[in-house]
Amino acid sequence: MKKKQDEIVAIKKCISESIRTKELLLKPPYIEKILMASTLIVSALKNGNKVLLCGNGGSAADCQHWAGEMTGRFLKERNPLEFISLTANSSEITCIGNDYSFDKIFSRQVEGLGKKGDILVCISTSGMSKNVIEAAKTAKKKRMKVLSLTGKEPSPLSEISNITISVPSTRTPRIQEAHSLIIHILCHLVEEALF
């Protein structure tokens, strides 16, 4: 009986933490940063540019999810948008990792696919993932814009990004849950602005 009660307490704690973290996004500067990010994405797409996305682990899954919502559809039946997840091609990632290093798996793709005016979206809960930072540095050299979703600032990634939406938490699961919400909000805003 006590074990079940402890489990119920743990479940309620996780849900409450998630709600509190998301409620913090209602305060400045988070809404403003989300609006800035959507404006950046919409402007790039209107100008014929594309969005590349990178991240590791759960953040890699977020990249693929976001790209899927944009090349497929989110809430509207519409034309596909040019979003490319750099995390999706396992042959390419393992080739680059083997021939160069794991730190180059995204930067090498940015070097090949990115062009001036494109956007690189970097998702990293810590803001310290070396391969994501290398991709951001390469994007900046190519005069691309860098949009980052991270945990609590400051971080090495936030320092080199044009816009950083930093979830005010140090707990990875709560940051990832908030990232998912932010991604869905941005999908909605971009879709509404373009269609």
N, C-alpha and C positions, 0 to 999 in steps of 0.2 A: 504493500500500500504506500509506504514512504517513497519507494522508488518512483511510482507513478506520480506522486505529488511533486517530487523533485523534477521530473520530466516536464510536468505542466508549468512549473515555475520557470524552467529553462526556455520553454517555447514562448511564454509570455514575455520573458526578458528580451529574447531575440526580436520579437515583433515590436515591442516598445522601443528598443534601440533603433530599429529601422525607421519607425515613424518619426522619432526625435531627429534623426539625421536628416531625413527628407524635409522636415519642418524648418530646419535651419536654412534650407535653400530658398525659403520665402523671404529671407532678409537680404538687404544689400550686402555684397554687390552681385549676388548669384543670378537674380533675374536679369539684371543688366548684362552680365557676361553671356548668358544664354541668348539674349536678343542680339548681342554683338556677333556671336558665333553663327546664328542663323542668317544674319545679314551678310556675313563674309561668305558663307556657303552659297547663298542665293546669287550673290553678285558674281562669284566665280563661275557658276553653272550658266548664268545668263551670258557670260562672255565666252562661252565655249570651252571652259576649263573643266577639269575633273577633280575628284576627291579620292585620294589614296588613304588607306587606313592601316595602322600597325599597332601591335601590342602582343603580350605574352600570356599564355594560360587562359584564364577567364577573360582577360582583356582581348585576347585573340578571338575568342568566341563572340565577344561584343562587336568586334570589327566585322566579322562575317555576318552577324545578325543585322547590323546597321546597313551594310552593303546590300544584303538581301532585301531589306525593306525598301531601299531606294531604287534598286534595279527591278525589283518586282513591284509591289505596291504596299503602301501603308494603310491608308483609309480610302483613297480615291483610285478609281480606274483611270490610268493616265499613261503617258509615255515613260519609258525607263530613264533613270538618271545615271550619269556616269560616276559610279562609286566602285572602287576596286579595293578589295581587302588583300593586303600583301601577306596575310597569314594563311591563305587558303591553298596554295600550291605546294604540297609536301615535297614533290620532286625538286622544285626550284629552291625551296628553303634548305633542304638537305644537301643539294649540290653546292650552294653558296657556302653553307656551314662547313662542308667538307673541304672545299677548294680554298676558302679564305678563313673565316672563323664565324662562330655564332654571332659575334658582335656586328657582323656585316650583312646578316640575312635580310634586313630591311633597307639599309642604306644603299646596297647594290641595286635593289629593285627601284628605289627612288631615283637613283642615278640614271637608270635605263628608261623609266616610264615617266618621270616627272618633267615638267617644263614650267617656265615662268608663268605665274598666275594660277597654277594649280594649288590645291590645298593638301597638306599632309595632316591627317588626324592621328595624334599619338595618344594611346590610352595606356596609362600606367598608374596603378594604385599608389605606388611609392614615389613615382616621379624620378626614379633612379635607375631604371632599366637601361643598361649600357647600349644594347642594340637599338632601342627606341631613340635614345639620345643621339646616337650616330646617324640615324635616319633623319632626325630633326636638323642636325648640323648640315647634312647633305642637302636637304630641302632648302635651307636658308641660302646656301651657296648657289642654288639654282633659281633663287629669287621666287620661291614658292612661299606661301603663308603657312604657318604652323599653328594648329589648334590642338590644345592638349586637355585631356580629362585626367585629373590626378586626385590624390588624396590631399591631406592638409599641406598647404604651402609653408615656407618656400621649398623648392626642390630644384635640382639641376635642370630638369626638363622645363619647369615653369620659367626659369630664367632665360631660356632661349626661344620661348614660344611667343607668337603674336598675341594670342588669347589663351588664357588658362582658366578652365572651370575646375576649381579645386574643392572637392567635397570636404567639408570641415570635420574630418574624422581620421583616426589612425587605425581603425579596425577594417581589415580588408573586406570581409563580407558586407559590411554596411556601405563601404565606398562603392563596391561593385553593384549593390542594389540601387544606390543613388545614380550611378552611371547609367544603368538601364533606364531609369526614369528620364534622365537628361536626354539620352539618345531618342527615346520615344517623343519627347517634347520637340526636339530638333527635327525629327521626321515630320511631325505635324506642321511645324512652322514653315519648313521648306516646301512641303507639298502645297500648303495653302497659298504661299507666296507665288509659286510657279504655275499653279493650276487652279 
